[in-house]
Amino acid sequence: DIHKALRHTLFAGGKKLRPYLAIQTYLLFKNDIETIKPVAASLETLHTYTLIHDDLPEVDNDDMRRGKKSCHVMYGSDLALMAGDSLLCYSFQILATCDLSDSLKLKLIKEMAECAGDRGLIAGQYVDIISETKTVPKKTLKYIHHNKTAKLLLLAIRFGALVAKAGKDDLARLEKYGEKMGLAFQIVDDILDIEGSSGTLGKSIGKDIEEGKATFPSIYGLDESKEMARNLIDEALKILDYYGEKAQTLKLLTEFIYKRKF
């Protein structure tokens, strides 16, 4: 049953955005994707663990994920908790056993641990929970979304660049791209909770308002939030211009992040 539970959400569908970002970033510098594939898979197992745990009744209490019933609805909170734990562990197992140098594997494992821990994803999730029904400053809103969402998207881009052995200038450039794209992704996600449909998104909508969560529309308003997202996407696309035709697919993916709500 534990394997059915963890496979339920992992293979339910979804955009697979994080592994795709890692692969497309890698392809800016290399042509063969075999080396990056297991690293990309580790990002997806980590992300799926966060989804399973976020959906639990004790956290966001969501009944739908990726167009299907949430893991805890199908298998109970106890199995869902263990399924998420298993996927988290498996993420590190994949990195530890992939065909990379020991020094690079150690770097990837360290960065993933930092991203997933109490100075990354957990920090964002915690502040998100304690901020419910409160009026929070803009600084806190950005802190929540930088840690809860943008950091893992940025990690995917860093992993692609690191495995491709990109130079310091490329890493710095792509980090700026990732920061802008990651924030735009979360702003659009906040907007979709208001304007989207559960049929299109594959998850419940209206939960942010119902639970009084700190979101960009709740603080900046819908129109300004849309403008912010559009500007961030344009800035991200401009950064990718440096890579010419090699970045074409990455550009299409970046544009999709904004257009998926229209």
ChimeraX attribute file (.defattr): number of C-alpha atoms within 10 A of each C-alpha:
attribute: neighborCount
match mode: 1-to-1
recipient: residues
	/A:1	9
	/A:2	16
	/A:3	11
	/A:4	14
	/A:5	22
	/A:6	25
	/A:7	15
	/A:8	21
	/A:9	25
	/A:10	23
	/A:11	10
	/A:12	14
	/A:13	13
	/A:14	14
	/A:15	9
	/A:16	15
	/A:17	17
	/A:18	22
	/A:19	26
	/A:20	21
	/A:21	25
	/A:22	27
	/A:23	28
	/A:24	25
	/A:25	27
	/A:26	26
	/A:27	20
	/A:28	21
	/A:29	17
	/A:30	18
	/A:31	9
	/A:32	11
	/A:33	14
	/A:34	10
	/A:35	17
	/A:36	26
	/A:37	16
	/A:38	18
	/A:39	27
	/A:40	26
	/A:41	20
	/A:42	25
	/A:43	28
	/A:44	22
	/A:45	24
	/A:46	24
	/A:47	24
	/A:48	23
	/A:49	26
	/A:50	20
	/A:51	20
	/A:52	27
	/A:53	23
	/A:54	17
	/A:55	21
	/A:56	21
	/A:57	13
	/A:58	10
	/A:59	12
	/A:60	16
	/A:61	15
	/A:62	22
	/A:63	17
	/A:64	19
	/A:65	22
	/A:66	21
	/A:67	17
	/A:68	16
	/A:69	18
	/A:70	26
	/A:71	30
	/A:72	23
	/A:73	17
	/A:74	15
	/A:75	19
	/A:76	13
	/A:77	18
	/A:78	11
	/A:79	19
	/A:80	26
	/A:81	21
	/A:82	18
	/A:83	28
	/A:84	27
	/A:85	17
	/A:86	17
	/A:87	23
	/A:88	22
	/A:89	15
	/A:90	17
	/A:91	23
	/A:92	21
	/A:93	13
	/A:94	19
	/A:95	23
	/A:96	17
	/A:97	11
	/A:98	16
	/A:99	14
	/A:100	15
	/A:101	10
	/A:102	12
	/A:103	8
	/A:104	16
	/A:105	20
	/A:106	14
	/A:107	15
	/A:108	21
	/A:109	17
	/A:110	12
	/A:111	14
	/A:112	23
	/A:113	16
	/A:114	15
	/A:115	20
	/A:116	21
	/A:117	13
	/A:118	14
	/A:119	12
	/A:120	22
	/A:121	23
	/A:122	18
	/A:123	19
	/A:124	25
	/A:125	21
	/A:126	14
	/A:127	18
	/A:128	20
	/A:129	17
	/A:130	11
	/A:131	17
	/A:132	16
	/A:133	13
	/A:134	10
	/A:135	14
	/A:136	14
	/A:137	10
	/A:138	14
	/A:139	8
	/A:140	16
	/A:141	20
	/A:142	18
	/A:143	16
	/A:144	25
	/A:145	24
	/A:146	22
	/A:147	23
	/A:148	24
	/A:149	19
	/A:150	25
	/A:151	23
	/A:152	23
	/A:153	24
	/A:154	26
	/A:155	21
	/A:156	28
	/A:157	27
	/A:158	25
	/A:159	27
	/A:160	31
	/A:161	27
	/A:162	21
	/A:163	22
	/A:164	20
	/A:165	15
	/A:166	19
	/A:167	10
	/A:168	11
	/A:169	9
	/A:170	17
	/A:171	18
	/A:172	13
	/A:173	13
	/A:174	22
	/A:175	17
	/A:176	16
	/A:177	22
	/A:178	25
	/A:179	19
	/A:180	22
	/A:181	26
	/A:182	24
	/A:183	23
	/A:184	25
	/A:185	23
	/A:186	21
	/A:187	23
	/A:188	24
	/A:189	20
	/A:190	24
	/A:191	23
	/A:192	19
	/A:193	21
	/A:194	15
	/A:195	14
	/A:196	20
	/A:197	15
	/A:198	16
	/A:199	11
	/A:200	12
	/A:201	20
	/A:202	17
	/A:203	20
	/A:204	18
	/A:205	20
	/A:206	16
	/A:207	15
	/A:208	17
	/A:209	17
	/A:210	10
	/A:211	12
	/A:212	15
	/A:213	21
	/A:214	28
	/A:215	25
	/A:216	23
	/A:217	19
	/A:218	16
	/A:219	15
	/A:220	13
	/A:221	12
	/A:222	17
	/A:223	10
	/A:224	13
	/A:225	21
	/A:226	19
	/A:227	11
	/A:228	18
	/A:229	22
	/A:230	19
	/A:231	14
	/A:232	22
	/A:233	25
	/A:234	16
	/A:235	15
	/A:236	23
	/A:237	21
	/A:238	12
	/A:239	17
	/A:240	20
	/A:241	13
	/A:242	12
	/A:243	12
	/A:244	9
	/A:245	12
	/A:246	16
	/A:247	18
	/A:248	16
	/A:249	15
	/A:250	20
	/A:251	19
	/A:252	11
	/A:253	16
	/A:254	23
	/A:255	17
	/A:256	13
	/A:257	20
	/A:258	21
	/A:259	11
	/A:260	13
	/A:261	16
	/A:262	7
